[in-house]
Amino acid sequence: MIARFTRTLLSIGSIVFILYIFTFYIDGEIGIILIAFMLFAPFISLLFALYARKRIRVSFSCDAYVKKGSDLEVQVCVEKVGAFPLAVVEITAEATEVFCTAKKRFRLSLFRKDRKMFSYRVKASVGGNGEIGIGNVWSCGFLGFMKFRADIELPQPALVGVIPEIPDIKSSSQLFRSIADVVLTSDEEEEGDSSMLFSANTSPGYEHREYVPGDPIKRINWKLSSKKSKYMVRLDEAVATVQPVIALDLFRGEDQSPENAILAEEKLLCSVFGLLTLLVKQGISCNFVCYDSTGSVTTESVDNPDAPAQILLKVLAVKVIPGRRLALNEAVGQACACVVATTSASGSFSSVTDGLGSSENLSVIGLTPDEASFVDCPFWYLDENNNYKLV
């Protein structure tokens, strides 16, 4: 601020010095005209700047999603209200930390046209939820060196989801194998209980038919399919207790810097959706618990190969609220396996699992092995080789 004020004084001083030399040593008549112009021009520019403060309308549009490493194109529209020409309009465009450039400034004039449109690009550098918006609009007059904040309503920021690259996790991962074993054991127990219910009719607990494209993967009877060497599906739905639950707790501390928070959130998203993709590829359907755009806890069924990508877009469309934890209920704890992925297993993390009751099959996915001491259940993290490690 001081440096800018100093430069302004130096500029004014230089102009005054040049006018003095021109008037008294070169051409007095022309010098007087120049002095008059230099006195009236700022006054007229001031009137232009004050008049335009309420006569500017700004809007913008952009895509809702962009891949990490790609450029997001933003279209900005500037309009004038009324027939009187506007001089110089300065617009500051802002972006949150998931983008490389935080602020961009643009200047344009609306003397002859009623509307002008321009576009700019920002690079998405970190996966997660971000915002694009208009920070400030200034009316600068036609000289451009004085400016006043426009007295207008700015457009609401737009939420933009930056899609990270999901790692390819191998089926030999120990975490996947432990979940698969629990699912298989629970499936066999359910079949045994159902067979007892129908034993009076001497018929199996489930009726089956051969798999056809479009059938939910969660209804495939893997044990029977292996015996018959072809996929067989159950004609009635399996109960929810056979399906594992994956819960996403994107917790951001209120005093945590956004730059560090977005890196942690991106790492957890890659870890969780890598696991979801592996589960559905291996024929294990599951339930995914997270926050939706209304701020409510929702459960999504992951039962087909397209589901993880679709759910990822929904998660990226939700703004992370500092201090908010995911609250799980007792129904989640009754699943055959419950995996809670969190950006912070310390502090108030216990509030996430308080509603589960006694869940013997609870596991936690964190970011670093250092957080394992904060939980009393199996703690996993994804290493640099995209393998889950048990601490």
BABA-69255 format. One record per residue (C-alpha): residue in three letters; chain; x, y, z. Coordinates in Angstrom, 3 decimals, padded with zeros to 6 digits. Each point is the difference from the previous one (the first is absolute). Example, Ala and Ser with C-alpha at 12.3 -4.5 7.8 and 13.67 -1.06 7.14 Angstrom:
BEGIN
+------+-------+----------+----------+----------+
| resn | chain |        X |        Y |        Z |
+------+-------+----------+----------+----------+
|  ala |     A |  012.300 | -004.500 |  007.800 |
|  ser |     A |  001.370 |  003.440 | -000.660 |
+------+-------+----------+----------+----------+
END
This chain:
BEGIN
+------+-------+----------+----------+----------+
| resn | chain |        X |        Y |        Z |
+------+-------+----------+----------+----------+
|  met |     A |  000.000 |  000.000 |  000.000 |
|  ile |     A |  002.813 |  002.417 |  000.922 |
|  ala |     A |  001.935 | -000.870 | -003.165 |
|  arg |     A | -003.079 |  000.621 | -002.149 |
|  phe |     A | -000.629 |  003.368 |  001.685 |
|  thr |     A |  003.639 |  000.952 | -000.554 |
|  arg |     A | -000.193 | -000.887 | -003.706 |
|  thr |     A | -003.166 |  002.102 | -000.339 |
|  leu |     A |  001.685 |  003.030 |  001.582 |
|  leu |     A |  003.022 | -000.414 | -002.252 |
|  ser |     A | -002.236 | -000.196 | -003.079 |
|  ile |     A | -001.932 |  003.142 |  000.975 |
|  gly |     A |  003.214 |  001.806 |  000.801 |
|  ser |     A |  001.486 | -000.906 | -003.371 |
|  ile |     A | -003.087 |  001.300 | -001.825 |
|  val |     A |  000.049 |  003.282 |  001.947 |
|  phe |     A |  003.702 |  000.461 | -000.736 |
|  ile |     A | -000.491 | -000.605 | -003.750 |
|  leu |     A | -002.935 |  002.453 | -000.125 |
|  tyr |     A |  002.084 |  002.626 |  001.793 |
|  ile |     A |  002.895 | -000.338 | -002.455 |
|  phe |     A | -002.327 | -000.003 | -003.025 |
|  thr |     A | -002.004 |  003.057 |  001.156 |
|  phe |     A |  002.808 |  002.286 |  001.121 |
|  tyr |     A |  002.807 | -001.015 | -002.347 |
|  ile |     A | -001.557 | -001.407 | -003.216 |
|  asp |     A | -003.529 |  001.209 | -000.864 |
|  gly |     A | -002.049 |  001.828 |  002.607 |
|  glu |     A | -003.306 | -000.070 | -001.923 |
|  ile |     A |  000.088 | -003.732 | -000.634 |
|  gly |     A |  001.214 | -000.512 |  003.542 |
|  ile |     A | -003.069 |  001.775 |  001.396 |
|  ile |     A | -002.242 | -002.233 | -002.119 |
|  leu |     A |  001.798 | -003.095 |  001.271 |
|  ile |     A | -000.336 |  001.182 |  003.600 |
|  ala |     A | -003.727 |  000.579 | -000.488 |
|  phe |     A | -000.357 | -003.450 | -001.500 |
|  met |     A |  001.935 | -001.605 |  002.853 |
|  leu |     A | -002.282 |  001.739 |  002.510 |
|  phe |     A | -003.332 | -000.781 | -001.668 |
|  ala |     A |  000.793 | -003.502 | -001.272 |
|  pro |     A |  000.281 | -001.598 |  003.499 |
|  phe |     A | -003.235 |  001.711 |  001.017 |
|  ile |     A | -001.865 | -001.362 | -003.034 |
|  ser |     A |  001.583 | -003.435 |  000.520 |
|  leu |     A | -001.189 |  000.100 |  003.615 |
|  leu |     A | -003.575 |  000.659 | -001.148 |
|  phe |     A |  000.230 | -002.921 | -002.426 |
|  ala |     A |  001.311 | -002.301 |  002.722 |
|  leu |     A | -002.672 |  000.952 |  002.549 |
|  tyr |     A | -002.802 | -000.229 | -002.563 |
|  ala |     A |  000.997 | -003.513 | -001.082 |
|  arg |     A |  000.101 | -001.482 |  003.509 |
|  lys |     A | -003.634 | -001.150 | -000.176 |
|  arg |     A | -000.222 | -000.548 | -003.741 |
|  ile |     A |  002.162 | -003.089 | -000.423 |
|  arg |     A | -001.305 | -003.547 | -000.148 |
|  val |     A |  002.406 | -002.962 |  000.091 |
|  ser |     A | -000.717 | -003.713 | -000.465 |
|  phe |     A |  002.109 | -003.056 | -000.769 |
|  ser |     A | -000.314 | -003.687 | -000.852 |
|  cys |     A |  002.267 | -003.046 | -000.025 |
|  asp |     A | -000.145 | -003.790 |  000.018 |
|  ala |     A | -000.910 | -001.752 |  003.229 |
|  tyr |     A |  002.893 | -002.474 | -000.272 |
|  val |     A |  003.537 | -000.028 | -001.328 |
|  lys |     A |  002.708 | -002.637 |  000.088 |
|  lys |     A |  003.072 |  000.581 |  002.113 |
|  gly |     A |  002.780 |  001.501 | -002.117 |
|  ser |     A | -002.437 |  001.458 | -002.543 |
|  asp |     A | -001.060 |  003.600 | -000.581 |
|  leu |     A | -003.433 |  001.254 |  000.979 |
|  glu |     A | -001.407 |  002.618 | -002.352 |
|  val |     A | -002.073 |  002.746 |  001.620 |
|  gln |     A | -002.281 |  002.252 | -002.070 |
|  val |     A | -000.617 |  003.496 |  001.427 |
|  cys |     A | -002.724 |  002.352 | -001.226 |
|  val |     A |  000.061 |  003.732 |  000.865 |
|  glu |     A | -003.034 |  002.158 | -000.780 |
|  lys |     A | -000.826 |  003.661 |  000.509 |
|  val |     A | -003.357 |  001.190 |  001.288 |
|  gly |     A | -001.247 |  003.024 | -001.936 |
|  ala |     A |  001.205 |  001.754 | -003.152 |
|  phe |     A |  002.707 |  002.120 |  001.619 |
|  pro |     A |  003.464 | -001.375 | -000.872 |
|  leu |     A |  002.148 | -001.607 |  002.627 |
|  ala |     A |  003.697 |  000.688 |  000.145 |
|  val |     A |  002.431 | -002.502 |  001.530 |
|  val |     A | -001.324 | -002.967 |  001.992 |
|  glu |     A |  002.412 | -002.107 |  002.030 |
|  ile |     A | -001.033 | -003.537 |  000.936 |
|  thr |     A |  001.781 | -002.302 |  002.430 |
|  ala |     A | -000.656 | -003.714 | -000.571 |
|  glu |     A |  000.745 | -002.332 |  002.906 |
|  ala |     A |  000.553 | -003.740 |  000.399 |
|  thr |     A |  000.591 | -002.217 |  003.022 |
|  glu |     A |  003.080 | -002.068 |  000.757 |
|  val |     A | -000.746 | -002.943 | -002.310 |
|  phe |     A |  000.940 |  002.303 | -002.907 |
|  cys |     A |  003.462 |  001.335 | -000.764 |
|  thr |     A | -000.901 |  003.703 | -000.267 |
|  ala |     A | -001.900 |  001.566 |  002.876 |
|  lys |     A | -000.773 |  003.384 | -001.587 |
|  lys |     A | -000.124 |  001.506 | -003.486 |
|  arg |     A | -000.706 |  003.637 | -000.889 |
|  phe |     A | -001.591 |  001.220 | -003.206 |
|  arg |     A | -000.765 |  003.489 | -001.330 |
|  leu |     A | -002.432 |  000.895 | -002.778 |
|  ser |     A | -002.078 |  002.903 | -001.271 |
|  leu |     A | -003.668 |  000.198 | -001.015 |
|  phe |     A | -000.127 |  003.268 | -001.924 |
|  arg |     A | -001.740 | -001.232 | -003.149 |
|  lys |     A | -001.297 | -003.478 |  000.874 |
|  asp |     A | -002.645 | -000.911 |  002.540 |
|  arg |     A |  001.629 | -003.342 |  000.726 |
|  lys |     A |  003.429 | -001.550 | -000.165 |
|  met |     A |  001.052 | -003.593 |  000.566 |
|  phe |     A |  003.438 | -001.418 |  000.635 |
|  ser |     A |  001.389 | -003.303 |  001.208 |
|  tyr |     A |  002.966 | -001.090 |  002.035 |
|  arg |     A |  001.463 | -003.311 |  001.118 |
|  val |     A |  001.159 | -001.309 |  003.348 |
|  lys |     A |  001.861 | -003.248 |  000.485 |
|  ala |     A | -001.372 | -002.609 |  002.400 |
|  ser |     A |  002.937 | -001.189 |  002.084 |
|  val |     A | -001.558 | -001.996 |  002.884 |
|  gly |     A | -002.944 | -002.396 |  000.012 |
|  gly |     A | -002.982 |  000.993 |  002.127 |
|  asn |     A | -002.707 |  002.622 |  000.276 |
|  gly |     A |  000.844 |  003.560 | -000.991 |
|  glu |     A | -001.649 |  003.331 | -000.715 |
|  ile |     A |  000.172 |  002.502 | -002.838 |
|  gly |     A | -001.422 |  003.469 |  000.536 |
|  ile |     A |  000.176 |  003.752 | -000.539 |
|  gly |     A |  001.741 |  001.638 |  002.938 |
|  asn |     A | -000.315 |  003.710 | -000.740 |
|  val |     A | -001.202 |  002.344 | -002.732 |
|  trp |     A |  001.398 |  003.547 | -000.192 |
|  ser |     A | -001.043 |  003.060 | -001.973 |
|  cys |     A |  003.163 |  001.869 | -001.035 |
|  gly |     A | -001.134 |  002.968 | -002.146 |
|  phe |     A |  001.637 |  000.535 | -003.389 |
|  leu |     A |  003.424 |  000.990 |  001.367 |
|  gly |     A |  000.253 | -003.263 |  001.898 |
|  phe |     A |  002.086 |  001.192 |  002.951 |
|  met |     A | -002.960 |  000.499 |  002.385 |
|  lys |     A | -002.438 | -002.775 |  000.783 |
|  phe |     A | -003.076 | -000.608 |  002.127 |
|  arg |     A | -001.538 | -003.292 |  001.023 |
|  ala |     A | -003.110 | -000.684 | -002.050 |
|  asp |     A | -003.200 |  000.154 |  002.049 |
|  ile |     A | -001.500 | -003.142 | -001.546 |
|  glu |     A | -000.908 | -003.526 |  001.026 |
|  leu |     A |  002.760 | -002.391 | -001.036 |
|  pro |     A | -000.853 | -003.421 | -001.471 |
|  gln |     A |  000.150 | -002.973 |  002.349 |
|  pro |     A |  003.194 | -002.105 | -000.225 |
|  ala |     A | -000.267 | -003.205 | -002.020 |
|  leu |     A |  001.002 | -003.337 |  001.525 |
|  val |     A |  002.386 | -001.925 | -002.247 |
|  gly |     A |  001.048 | -003.586 |  000.561 |
|  val |     A |  003.579 | -000.841 | -000.953 |
|  ile |     A |  000.101 | -003.695 | -000.893 |
|  pro |     A |  003.158 | -001.700 |  001.329 |
|  glu |     A |  001.630 | -002.993 | -001.597 |
|  ile |     A | -001.213 | -003.078 |  001.890 |
|  pro |     A |  002.792 | -002.557 |  000.573 |
|  asp |     A | -000.278 | -003.582 | -001.183 |
|  ile |     A |  000.147 | -002.099 |  003.156 |
|  lys |     A |  000.830 | -003.679 | -000.382 |
|  ser |     A | -002.310 | -002.728 |  001.204 |
|  ser |     A |  002.883 | -001.428 |  002.030 |
|  ser |     A | -000.345 |  002.938 |  002.392 |
|  gln |     A | -000.402 | -001.260 |  003.548 |
|  leu |     A | -002.866 |  002.406 |  000.774 |
|  phe |     A | -002.008 | -001.217 | -002.979 |
|  arg |     A |  000.623 | -003.637 |  000.886 |
|  ser |     A | -001.178 |  000.542 |  003.572 |
|  ile |     A | -003.225 |  001.661 | -001.206 |
|  ala |     A | -000.578 | -002.728 | -002.584 |
|  asp |     A |  000.439 | -002.721 |  002.640 |
|  val |     A | -002.544 |  001.664 |  002.289 |
|  val |     A | -002.495 |  000.391 | -002.852 |
|  leu |     A |  000.384 | -003.631 | -001.062 |
|  thr |     A | -000.452 | -001.235 |  003.570 |
|  ser |     A | -003.085 |  002.174 |  000.535 |
|  asp |     A | -001.459 | -001.130 | -003.337 |
|  glu |     A |  000.355 | -003.660 |  000.972 |
|  glu |     A | -001.598 |  000.638 |  003.401 |
|  glu |     A | -002.924 |  001.788 | -001.650 |
|  glu |     A | -000.542 | -002.869 | -002.417 |
|  gly |     A |  000.040 | -002.454 |  002.903 |
|  asp |     A | -002.550 |  002.021 |  001.981 |
|  ser |     A | -002.236 |  000.377 | -003.038 |
|  ser |     A |  000.163 | -003.698 | -000.794 |
|  met |     A | -001.256 | -000.764 |  003.509 |
|  leu |     A | -002.955 |  002.329 | -000.554 |
|  phe |     A | -001.002 | -001.849 | -003.158 |
|  ser |     A |  000.936 | -003.492 |  001.124 |
|  ala |     A | -003.656 | -000.958 |  000.412 |
|  asn |     A | -000.434 |  000.247 | -003.761 |
|  thr |     A |  003.287 | -001.847 | -000.606 |
|  ser |     A |  001.068 |  002.840 | -002.302 |
|  pro |     A |  003.085 |  002.237 |  000.281 |
|  gly |     A | -000.248 |  003.304 |  001.738 |
|  tyr |     A |  000.641 |  001.884 | -003.238 |
|  glu |     A | -001.272 | -000.699 | -003.483 |
|  his |     A |  002.592 |  000.562 | -002.694 |
|  arg |     A |  000.298 |  000.548 | -003.726 |
|  glu |     A |  002.876 |  000.621 | -002.385 |
|  tyr |     A |  001.437 |  003.500 | -000.059 |
|  val |     A | -001.046 |  002.341 | -002.839 |
|  pro |     A |  001.558 |  003.412 | -000.730 |
|  gly |     A | -001.652 |  002.654 |  002.145 |
|  asp |     A | -000.426 | -002.123 |  003.122 |
|  pro |     A |  001.459 |  001.619 |  003.143 |
|  ile |     A |  003.352 | -001.466 |  000.920 |
|  lys |     A | -001.030 | -000.138 |  003.657 |
|  arg |     A | -002.526 | -002.767 | -000.823 |
|  ile |     A |  002.597 | -002.373 | -001.465 |
|  asn |     A |  000.447 | -003.142 |  002.093 |
|  trp |     A |  003.748 | -000.451 | -000.321 |
|  lys |     A |  000.131 | -003.357 |  001.741 |
|  leu |     A | -002.646 | -001.523 | -002.273 |
|  ser |     A |  001.512 |  001.696 | -003.057 |
|  ser |     A |  003.366 | -001.639 |  000.665 |
|  lys |     A | -001.646 | -003.424 |  000.194 |
|  lys |     A | -001.963 |  000.419 | -003.228 |
|  ser |     A |  002.803 |  001.870 | -001.839 |
|  lys |     A | -002.439 |  002.746 | -000.956 |
|  tyr |     A | -001.442 |  003.023 |  001.739 |
|  met |     A | -003.176 | -000.678 |  001.968 |
|  val |     A | -002.123 |  002.739 |  001.577 |
|  arg |     A | -002.454 | -000.147 |  002.876 |
|  leu |     A | -003.584 |  000.914 | -000.801 |
|  asp |     A | -000.541 |  001.671 |  003.362 |
|  glu |     A |  002.069 |  002.802 |  001.508 |
|  ala |     A |  002.807 | -000.694 |  002.431 |
|  val |     A | -000.356 |  001.746 |  003.322 |
|  ala |     A |  002.129 |  003.065 |  000.684 |
|  thr |     A |  002.114 | -001.729 |  002.651 |
|  val |     A |  001.819 | -001.950 | -002.743 |
|  gln |     A |  001.273 |  003.188 | -001.630 |
|  pro |     A |  002.983 |  001.856 |  001.459 |
|  val |     A | -000.262 |  003.713 |  000.731 |
|  ile |     A |  002.617 |  002.565 | -001.018 |
|  ala |     A | -000.412 |  003.373 |  001.728 |
|  leu |     A |  001.788 |  003.209 | -001.026 |
|  asp |     A |  000.863 |  002.542 |  002.711 |
|  leu |     A |  001.546 |  003.025 | -001.738 |
|  phe |     A |  000.864 |  001.937 |  003.144 |
|  arg |     A |  001.728 |  003.365 | -000.252 |
|  gly |     A |  001.121 |  001.698 |  003.197 |
|  glu |     A | -001.216 |  003.562 |  000.448 |
|  asp |     A |  003.557 |  001.214 |  000.551 |
|  gln |     A |  001.498 | -002.184 | -002.745 |
|  ser |     A |  001.482 |  001.764 | -003.001 |
|  pro |     A | -001.994 | -000.624 | -003.213 |
|  glu |     A |  003.189 | -000.847 | -001.898 |
|  asn |     A |  000.761 | -002.948 |  002.291 |
|  ala |     A | -003.651 | -001.012 |  000.312 |
|  ile |     A | -000.593 | -000.468 | -003.726 |
|  leu |     A |  003.075 | -002.211 | -000.359 |
|  ala |     A | -001.201 | -002.241 |  002.833 |
|  glu |     A | -003.524 | -000.155 | -001.437 |
|  glu |     A |  001.275 | -000.901 | -003.465 |
|  lys |     A |  002.129 | -002.816 |  001.403 |
|  leu |     A | -002.944 | -001.435 |  001.930 |
|  leu |     A | -002.319 |  000.210 | -003.023 |
|  cys |     A |  002.515 | -001.931 | -002.099 |
|  ser |     A |  000.338 | -002.610 |  002.742 |
|  val |     A | -003.753 | -000.488 |  000.520 |
|  phe |     A | -001.104 | -000.037 | -003.624 |
|  gly |     A |  002.876 | -002.275 | -000.915 |
|  leu |     A | -001.425 | -002.468 |  002.531 |
|  leu |     A | -003.580 |  000.445 | -001.284 |
|  thr |     A |  001.120 | -000.605 | -003.576 |
|  leu |     A |  001.873 | -003.143 |  001.012 |
|  leu |     A | -002.967 | -001.358 |  001.975 |
|  val |     A | -002.497 |  000.410 | -002.819 |
|  lys |     A |  002.438 | -001.397 | -002.574 |
|  gln |     A |  000.327 | -003.106 |  002.134 |
|  gly |     A | -003.773 | -000.363 |  000.250 |
|  ile |     A | -000.451 |  001.296 |  003.545 |
|  ser |     A | -002.722 |  002.616 |  000.293 |
|  cys |     A |  000.045 |  002.345 |  002.969 |
|  asn |     A | -001.675 |  003.051 |  001.501 |
|  phe |     A |  001.785 |  003.352 |  000.008 |
|  val |     A | -000.833 |  002.593 |  002.674 |
|  cys |     A |  000.831 |  003.698 | -000.433 |
|  tyr |     A | -001.497 |  003.497 |  000.061 |
|  asp |     A | -002.182 |  001.135 | -002.896 |
|  ser |     A | -000.489 |  003.493 | -001.438 |
|  thr |     A | -002.803 |  000.762 |  002.485 |
|  gly |     A |  002.238 | -000.636 |  003.007 |
|  ser |     A | -001.660 | -003.299 |  000.913 |
|  val |     A |  001.679 | -003.359 |  000.468 |
|  thr |     A | -000.917 | -002.260 | -002.907 |
|  thr |     A |  000.660 | -003.614 | -000.948 |
|  glu |     A |  000.852 | -000.901 | -003.585 |
|  ser |     A | -000.101 | -003.542 | -001.358 |
|  val |     A |  003.161 | -001.028 | -001.847 |
|  asp |     A | -001.233 | -002.984 | -002.008 |
|  asn |     A |  001.249 |  000.546 | -003.566 |
|  pro |     A |  003.292 |  000.987 | -001.659 |
|  asp |     A | -001.206 |  003.540 | -000.769 |
|  ala |     A | -001.094 |  000.763 |  003.553 |
|  pro |     A |  003.387 |  001.090 |  001.476 |
|  ala |     A |  000.562 |  002.639 | -002.694 |
|  gln |     A | -003.560 |  001.297 |  000.340 |
|  ile |     A |  000.213 |  000.202 |  003.784 |
|  leu |     A |  003.385 |  001.727 | -000.208 |
|  leu |     A | -001.620 |  002.805 | -001.993 |
|  lys |     A | -002.659 |  000.363 |  002.687 |
|  val |     A |  002.652 |  000.207 |  002.728 |
|  leu |     A |  002.006 |  002.593 | -001.947 |
|  ala |     A | -003.122 |  002.156 | -000.322 |
|  val |     A | -000.256 |  000.369 |  003.806 |
|  lys |     A |  001.915 |  002.782 |  001.723 |
|  val |     A |  002.099 | -001.109 |  002.961 |
|  ile |     A | -001.167 |  001.850 |  003.116 |
|  pro |     A |  002.743 |  000.563 |  002.615 |
|  gly |     A | -000.686 | -001.725 |  003.307 |
|  arg |     A | -002.691 | -002.365 | -001.356 |
|  arg |     A |  000.281 | -003.702 |  000.739 |
|  leu |     A | -001.952 | -002.860 | -001.582 |
|  ala |     A | -002.475 | -001.538 |  002.457 |
|  leu |     A | -000.725 | -003.719 | -000.442 |
|  asn |     A | -003.007 | -001.834 |  001.425 |
|  glu |     A | -000.559 | -003.431 |  001.484 |
|  ala |     A | -001.331 | -001.454 | -003.271 |
|  val |     A |  003.420 |  000.569 | -001.583 |
|  gly |     A |  001.663 | -001.870 |  002.835 |
|  gln |     A | -002.098 | -003.095 | -000.713 |
|  ala |     A |  001.687 | -000.514 | -003.381 |
|  cys |     A |  002.372 | -002.912 | -000.428 |
|  ala |     A |  002.908 |  002.451 | -000.284 |
|  cys |     A |  000.197 |  003.740 |  000.608 |
|  val |     A |  002.961 |  002.030 | -001.266 |
|  val |     A |  000.205 |  003.669 |  000.997 |
|  ala |     A |  002.389 |  002.132 | -002.056 |
|  thr |     A |  001.011 |  003.255 |  001.679 |
|  thr |     A |  002.429 |  002.847 | -000.543 |
|  ser |     A |  000.539 |  000.199 |  003.765 |
|  ala |     A | -000.309 | -002.901 |  002.430 |
|  ser |     A |  000.875 |  002.188 |  002.971 |
|  gly |     A | -001.965 |  002.534 |  002.005 |
|  ser |     A | -003.759 | -000.336 | -000.487 |
|  phe |     A |  000.163 | -003.113 | -002.186 |
|  ser |     A | -001.741 | -002.050 |  002.680 |
|  ser |     A | -003.216 |  001.921 | -000.775 |
|  val |     A | -000.069 | -001.698 | -003.410 |
|  thr |     A | -000.239 | -003.506 |  001.437 |
|  asp |     A | -001.943 |  000.714 |  003.210 |
|  gly |     A | -003.291 | -000.971 | -001.629 |
|  leu |     A |  001.240 | -003.367 | -001.234 |
|  gly |     A | -000.287 | -001.735 |  003.340 |
|  ser |     A |  002.347 | -002.982 |  000.208 |
|  ser |     A |  001.255 | -000.658 | -003.502 |
|  glu |     A |  002.478 | -002.854 | -000.047 |
|  asn |     A |  000.698 |  000.403 | -003.722 |
|  leu |     A |  000.948 |  003.689 |  000.099 |
|  ser |     A |  003.175 |  001.158 | -001.766 |
|  val |     A |  001.426 |  003.458 | -000.646 |
|  ile |     A |  001.801 |  001.337 | -003.087 |
|  gly |     A |  002.226 |  002.972 |  000.786 |
|  leu |     A |  002.755 |  001.969 | -001.664 |
|  thr |     A |  003.114 | -000.849 |  002.006 |
|  pro |     A |  000.926 | -002.802 |  002.400 |
|  asp |     A |  000.621 |  002.585 |  002.719 |
|  glu |     A | -003.753 |  000.295 |  000.615 |
|  ala |     A | -000.447 | -003.688 |  000.825 |
|  ser |     A |  000.471 |  000.685 |  003.705 |
|  phe |     A | -003.244 |  001.996 |  000.121 |
|  val |     A | -002.283 | -002.957 | -000.835 |
|  asp |     A | -000.486 | -003.418 |  001.600 |
|  cys |     A | -000.842 | -001.886 | -003.195 |
|  pro |     A |  001.975 | -001.067 | -003.104 |
|  phe |     A |  001.564 |  003.054 | -001.644 |
|  trp |     A |  000.904 |  000.043 | -003.714 |
|  tyr |     A |  001.695 |  002.492 | -002.284 |
|  leu |     A |  000.853 |  000.068 | -003.695 |
|  asp |     A |  003.745 |  000.113 | -000.613 |
|  glu |     A |  001.864 |  001.510 | -002.947 |
|  asn |     A | -000.296 | -003.283 | -001.934 |
|  asn |     A | -003.817 |  000.035 |  000.276 |
|  asn |     A | -000.045 | -002.891 |  002.465 |
|  tyr |     A | -001.990 |  000.054 |  003.213 |
|  lys |     A |  002.198 | -000.458 |  003.038 |
|  leu |     A | -001.224 | -001.096 |  003.426 |
|  val |     A |  001.625 |  001.792 |  002.913 |
+------+-------+----------+----------+----------+
END
